[in-house]
Amino acid sequence: MEEQKLIEAAKAGDKRAMTELVKAYEKTVYNFAFKISRNPDRAEDIMQETFFSMIKSLRQFDAKSKLSTWLYRIVVNHYLMWARKNRSEFIPIDNDDELYDNRSATDWQNIPANLLENKELRNILDTSIEKLSPEYRSVFLLRDVEGLSTEETAQITKLSIPAVKSRLHRARAFLRKDINKAFQK
């Protein structure tokens, strides 16, 4: 069944249609929840909360955006609610002076392409992403990992386009600095 018809049927109370929607987005929601939370148990919880929210609020979905965009927003909301309760786990990155210390910057153009596939580098990147505060992590993941546009990211995060660009810029700067620090060890 076409997605829009499934949505309308689910809104009308068709449980089979709702099940089809959950099945269709289960992997996408879990994968994004894992990317943003970096924890399989937390990702599972966020996924369950997301689908519970979807079931509870689907009638409010106005189809002005794609269903996936709406679900990304719900995932981000549930993650941010968790993160607010666990603030101490994150490093603040609002100090520009600390982000843009270029004295020891790595020349990224000289790193061989096959090094990017290196497991160690992936681990360093994962560790750095885990350090990002939730507000920056969600923007970075939506734009640079999920490949969404700035406009879609703004819609999902309910931020202005300049705010998305600013957070993305800061997140990238933080990651660049943190990864550089890891290579200097």
N, C-alpha and C positions, 0 to 999 in steps of 0.2 A: 504494500500500500504506500502511496506517495506520502512523504513526511507531513505535509500540510493537512492531508486527510486524517492521518494518524493523530495529529495534534487536536484537530476538531473532534474526532471520535473520543479521545481521552478526556477532553474538556466536558463532553457530554456524559461521561461516566463509564465509557467502555474500558473495562479492566484489561482486556486483551491488547487494545491499542496502547494503553499506558505501559504494559509489559514490553511491547515492541519498542517503544521509545527508550525505555530503560536499557533494554538489550542493545539497541543501536548506539547508545552513548556511553555504555558502561566502561569500555576500554578507554575512551577519550577522557572521561571524567577521572577515572582512576589514575591514568598516566599523568594528567596535569596536576592532580592532587599530590601525587608522589613527587613530581618535579618541584612543586612549590613547598612541600613540607619536608622533603628529603627523608621521610620515615614511612616504611610500609604500613605500620599499624595506624599511624595518624592519617595516612592517605586513605586507608580503608574506612576509617571513621568519617573523614570528610566526604568521601564518596557516598556513604550511606546517608549522611546528613543532607547532602546535595539532592539526592533522589527523593528523600523525604520532603524536602522543601519544594522540589519540583511537583511532586504529587499533590501537596497541600496548596500550591500557588499557581498551578498551570492555568487556571481560569483567568489569572491576571496577565498571562503572557499575551502581548498584543501583536505579535508577529511583525513588529517594526524592525526587528533585527532577526538574525538567524537564531534558531533554538540553541545551537552550540555557543553562540555569544552570550546568551542568557545563562546557560549552564556554567560557562567560564566565570561569569559574574558571581553566581551562587557559590562556586568553589572558592573564589577569592574572598567573599564575605565570610564563609565559614572558617577559612584559614586565618583571616585577620582577627576574628573573634577569639580563636585559640591563641593567637600571637599576643593579643592585648593582655591575656591572662598570664603570659609567660615572657614578658618584656626582657627579663634579665638574660635571656639566652642570645640576645642579638647585640651587635656592635653598632652604635650610632654612626652615621656617615654624613652628618650635616656640616662638618667643618671642612670648608674648601681648602684651607691651607694644608691640612694633612693629606688630602686626596691628591693634590697636584705637585708633590715633591718629585721633580723629575731628575734629581741628581743621580739616581741609580736606575734609571729606566732601562728595561731590556729592549734591544732592537728586534722587534717582532718580525721584521722582514727577513732577518737572517736565520730564523728557525726553520729547519727543513720541514717540508709538508708531512713527511712520515712521522715526525716527532709529535704532531698533533694527534696522531692515532695512538700514541703511547699511553699505556694504562696509568703510568705515574702522573702524567699531565692531566688526564681525566680526573684522577683522584684529587690533585691539587685544585683543579677548577671546581669540582664538587664541594670540596672543603670551603673554598672561598665563597661559593654561592650560598652555602649554609650560613655563613656569617652575615650575609646581607639582611638588613631588617626587612620585615614583611612587605612594607610599602614599596621598597625598592626591588625586592625579589620578584614580586608579582609583575611589576612593569617590565623588568629585564626578561623574565621567562616568557611573558606574552609576546613581546616584540622580537627578542633575539633567539628564543628557542622554539616557540610555537609559530613564529613568522607572521604574526598578525600585524596589520597596519597601525600607524599611530592613532588614527581615528577609531579603529576597533578597540584598541587598548584603552583609549580615553573613555569610550562608551562603557566598556566592561568595568573599569576602575572608578568610573564616575569622576574623572579628573578632567581638567582642561587639556587641550593639546599641548600648550606650553609646559604645563606641569608634568605631563608624560615625558616630554622631551628632556626636561630638567632632571627628572628622576632617573631616566635611562642614562643620561650623561653621567650623573653621579654614580650610578651603579657600575657602569663600565669603568669609570675612573677608580673606584674602590677595588674592583676585581683586578684591574691592571696592576695597581699598587700591591695588592695582596699576593698576586701571582709572582710579581717581580721579587717580593720579599722571600717567597718560597724558593725561588731559583738561586737566591744568594746564600742560602744555608749550606 
